[in-house]
């Protein structure tokens, strides 16, 4: 028997589409929203619509930006000699949480995955190489996840970047094999950043 149909069922279904939200969590969120004043729900809806309308990839690094460039690329205090390559915009948040890294970023928007049909042309690799050819970057820190796709992407990037005479390093111990940067705690990421190693 379907207990949740009609408008409530649709709300639960829509909430359940979000990553990490199962059926029970979707129900809890739906009932939470129904208990709120209409003004509170309207604020949430407005924030979501405004974010969707105004946030886009940064023209330089592909992180999230409200204008042409993100707040990190626009910050003159950042060290332009260091470039940290991550898979996804949420990985930038993980790195920034540590307050250890003061360089710039480049978001690949995924990893190489031939089984899923994702090759170099599907990622922001050409844009990365163009940035590196400008000559400002002295070290690229590859911070892709330590799973099969992340490792394959790191090795591929190393092969492309080394001939440019730029140092290529990889986040070090502390991050478990197969673990995602997104789920690592601040101390683990700080240690991995501090102990990064040269890619061979």
C-alpha positions as CSV (number, residue, x, y, z in Angstrom):
1,X,0.0,0.0,0.0
2,X,1.3,3.4,-0.9
3,X,1.1,5.6,2.2
4,X,2.6,8.7,0.5
5,X,0.9,9.7,-2.7
6,X,-0.2,13.0,-4.2
7,X,1.6,16.1,-3.3
8,X,3.3,14.6,-0.2
9,X,4.5,11.6,-2.2
10,X,5.9,13.9,-4.9
11,X,7.8,16.0,-2.3
12,X,9.3,12.8,-0.7
13,X,10.2,11.5,-4.2
14,X,12.0,14.7,-5.1
15,X,13.9,15.0,-1.8
16,X,14.9,11.3,-2.3
17,X,16.7,12.1,-5.6
18,X,19.4,14.0,-3.7
19,X,22.6,12.1,-3.0
20,X,22.8,10.6,0.4
21,X,19.1,10.9,1.0
22,X,17.3,7.6,1.4
23,X,13.5,7.0,1.6
24,X,13.4,7.5,5.4
25,X,15.6,10.7,5.3
26,X,13.4,12.0,2.5
27,X,10.3,11.4,4.7
28,X,11.9,13.2,7.7
29,X,12.9,16.2,5.5
30,X,9.4,16.4,4.0
31,X,7.7,16.4,7.4
32,X,10.2,18.9,8.7
33,X,9.4,21.3,5.8
34,X,5.7,20.8,6.4
35,X,6.1,21.9,10.1
36,X,7.9,25.2,9.1
37,X,6.3,28.5,8.4
38,X,5.6,29.2,4.7
39,X,8.2,32.1,4.9
40,X,11.0,29.6,6.0
41,X,10.2,27.2,3.1
42,X,10.0,30.1,0.7
43,X,13.5,31.3,1.8
44,X,14.8,27.8,1.1
45,X,13.2,27.6,-2.3
46,X,14.5,31.1,-3.2
47,X,18.0,30.2,-2.1
48,X,17.9,27.1,-4.3
49,X,16.6,28.9,-7.3
50,X,19.1,31.8,-6.9
51,X,22.0,29.3,-6.6
52,X,20.9,27.5,-9.7
53,X,20.5,30.7,-11.6
54,X,23.7,32.5,-10.5
55,X,26.4,29.9,-9.7
56,X,28.5,28.7,-12.6
57,X,31.9,27.2,-13.1
58,X,34.8,29.6,-12.7
59,X,36.4,30.6,-16.0
60,X,39.9,29.8,-14.7
61,X,39.6,26.8,-12.4
62,X,36.0,25.4,-12.9
63,X,35.2,25.8,-9.1
64,X,32.0,27.5,-8.3
65,X,31.7,31.2,-9.0
66,X,29.0,33.8,-8.7
67,X,30.7,35.9,-11.4
68,X,33.3,35.2,-14.1
69,X,36.0,34.0,-11.6
70,X,35.7,32.4,-8.2
71,X,36.8,34.0,-4.9
72,X,39.9,31.8,-4.8
73,X,41.2,32.7,-8.3
74,X,40.4,36.4,-7.5
75,X,42.4,36.5,-4.3
76,X,45.8,38.1,-4.9
77,X,47.1,36.5,-1.6
78,X,46.9,33.0,-3.1
79,X,50.2,31.4,-4.3
80,X,49.9,31.1,-8.1
81,X,53.0,28.9,-8.1
82,X,51.0,26.0,-6.6
83,X,48.1,24.3,-8.4
84,X,46.0,21.6,-6.7
85,X,44.1,19.4,-9.1
86,X,40.9,17.9,-7.8
87,X,38.1,15.8,-9.3
88,X,35.1,17.8,-8.2
89,X,34.1,21.2,-6.8
90,X,33.2,19.7,-3.4
91,X,36.9,18.6,-3.1
92,X,37.9,22.2,-3.1
93,X,35.8,22.7,0.0
94,X,37.5,19.7,1.7
95,X,41.0,21.2,1.0
96,X,40.0,24.7,2.1
97,X,38.6,23.4,5.4
98,X,42.2,22.5,6.4
99,X,43.3,26.1,6.1
100,X,46.8,24.7,5.2
101,X,46.7,25.1,1.4
102,X,47.2,28.6,0.0
103,X,47.6,27.9,-3.7
104,X,45.1,27.8,-6.6
105,X,43.0,24.9,-7.8
106,X,42.0,23.2,-11.0
107,X,38.8,21.1,-11.0
108,X,38.8,18.3,-13.6
109,X,35.0,17.6,-13.3
110,X,35.6,13.9,-13.0
111,X,38.2,11.2,-13.6
112,X,39.3,9.0,-16.4
113,X,37.0,6.0,-16.6
114,X,37.2,4.1,-19.9
115,X,34.5,1.6,-18.7
116,X,32.1,4.5,-18.3
117,X,33.2,6.1,-21.6
118,X,35.0,9.0,-19.9
119,X,38.2,9.9,-21.6
120,X,40.6,12.9,-21.5
121,X,38.4,15.0,-23.8
122,X,35.5,14.7,-21.3
123,X,37.5,16.3,-18.5
124,X,39.1,19.8,-18.1
125,X,42.6,18.4,-19.0
126,X,43.2,20.6,-22.1
127,X,42.3,23.7,-20.0
128,X,44.7,22.5,-17.3
129,X,47.6,22.2,-19.8
130,X,46.8,25.7,-21.2
131,X,47.1,27.1,-17.6
132,X,50.4,25.4,-17.1
133,X,51.8,26.6,-20.3
134,X,51.4,30.2,-19.1
135,X,54.5,29.5,-17.0
136,X,53.5,30.6,-13.5
137,X,53.0,27.2,-11.9
138,X,56.0,25.5,-10.3
139,X,54.2,22.5,-8.6
140,X,51.0,20.6,-9.4
141,X,49.5,18.7,-6.5
142,X,47.3,15.9,-7.8
143,X,44.6,15.4,-5.2
144,X,42.4,12.9,-7.1
145,X,40.8,10.2,-5.0
146,X,42.9,7.1,-4.2
147,X,40.7,4.7,-6.1
148,X,41.3,3.0,-9.5
149,X,40.0,6.0,-11.5
150,X,41.8,8.6,-9.4
151,X,45.1,6.8,-9.6
152,X,44.8,6.3,-13.4
153,X,44.0,10.0,-13.8
154,X,47.0,11.0,-11.6
155,X,49.4,8.8,-13.7
156,X,48.0,10.2,-16.9
157,X,48.4,13.8,-15.7
158,X,51.9,13.1,-14.5
159,X,52.8,11.8,-18.0
160,X,51.5,15.1,-19.6
161,X,52.9,17.5,-17.1
162,X,56.4,16.2,-16.4
163,X,57.7,17.2,-19.8
164,X,56.7,20.8,-19.1
165,X,59.4,20.8,-16.3
166,X,56.8,21.3,-13.6
167,X,57.1,19.3,-10.3
168,X,54.1,16.9,-9.9
169,X,53.3,15.6,-6.4
170,X,50.5,13.4,-5.0
171,X,48.8,13.6,-1.6
172,X,50.6,11.3,0.7
173,X,49.8,8.9,3.5
174,X,46.8,9.3,5.7
175,X,44.2,9.1,2.9
176,X,43.0,5.5,2.8
177,X,43.3,3.6,-0.5
178,X,39.9,3.8,-2.2
179,X,38.9,6.7,0.1
180,X,37.3,10.0,-1.2
181,X,38.8,13.3,-0.3
182,X,35.3,14.6,0.4
183,X,34.9,12.3,3.4
184,X,38.4,12.7,4.9
185,X,38.7,14.8,8.1
186,X,40.7,18.0,8.2
187,X,43.7,16.5,10.1
188,X,44.0,13.6,7.6
189,X,44.0,16.0,4.6
190,X,46.5,18.3,6.3
191,X,48.9,15.4,6.9
192,X,48.4,14.2,3.3
193,X,49.1,17.6,2.0
194,X,52.2,18.1,4.1
195,X,53.6,14.7,3.2
196,X,52.9,14.8,-0.5
197,X,55.3,12.8,-2.7
198,X,56.7,13.2,-6.1
199,X,54.9,11.2,-8.8
200,X,57.2,8.9,-10.7
